[in-house]
Amino acid sequence: MSFYIGREASKLWKRICAETTTEVNLLAENWKYLLAGLVCQYIHGLAARGVHYLHRPGPTLQDVGFFLLPELGQDKAYISETLFAMIFISFVLWTFHPFILKNRKIYTVLIWCRVLAFLVASQVLRIITFYSTQLPGPNYHCREGSKLATLPRPDTVLEVLLINFPRGVVYGCGDLIFSSHMIFTLVFVLTYQKYGTRRSIKQLGWLLAVVQSLLIVASRKHYTVDVVVAWYTVNLVVFFIDKKLPELPDRSIAAATLLPLSTKDKDNRTKEENHKLLNGNSGDPADWRQRTQVNGKIMEDGNTLHADSAMNGA
């Protein structure tokens, strides 16, 4: 038993090391895209912090979702955040599964480049939208009478740049249309829908996205319009950007073609190609047949004919 565990642990360690080498090479080529995506996440948080200074509390707007869904209450507002945290952590862990599992279809670096592209495009539209019109926040800390509903004028620029993380993110007001939670949720679900392998998890992902939408409205963190706009905007953004981005290589088909070959591999491949050319074989495995040269002509499968027999019509 201990021998089996040790052998499997050795295989796992080798797999992790090999995957780390592959991902480091990809990171060296794509680090600029990842860094740009992370910087845009900060800019999005900075924009949400800035609109809080403009927020003015007022009466909660009439909303069909508020009419249909009972209010969870301030003491149960954590439910939607807990579900979102579960979705977020589950997706992050899935993107790193190539380091552990044998059956892998994606590259961690490349999938995050794609995800960040979807997030940034959606967040740019979100920033434009919530700065265009500031609605009175329906959340409990954004209502009239709450000390957190408005922010005092900042004393220094540094106070704005630090965005008071994470409190400033959790207790923000004014960044309503459209829901940031739904941007992340739908981008994650759509990404797994395309690159995931388990049908049951795909169905569960869509179910959780619907439940997340209902909980956001029931928690009064957003108006219904914020969630509805997120559903069709994010789907359209992912649809069009996905067509513009280069398709990810499928590791189950041709994993070795993504990264450059080592010098030894290149030499071996060159020798194989030269050997094929000397034998008159093409690169197609179906055409690897022994060929013999007779009178300046190449004959296949050893079916050689003498020149005099051919002249006599034999």
Disulfide bonds with the S-S distance in Angstrom:
Cys142-Cys173 1.96
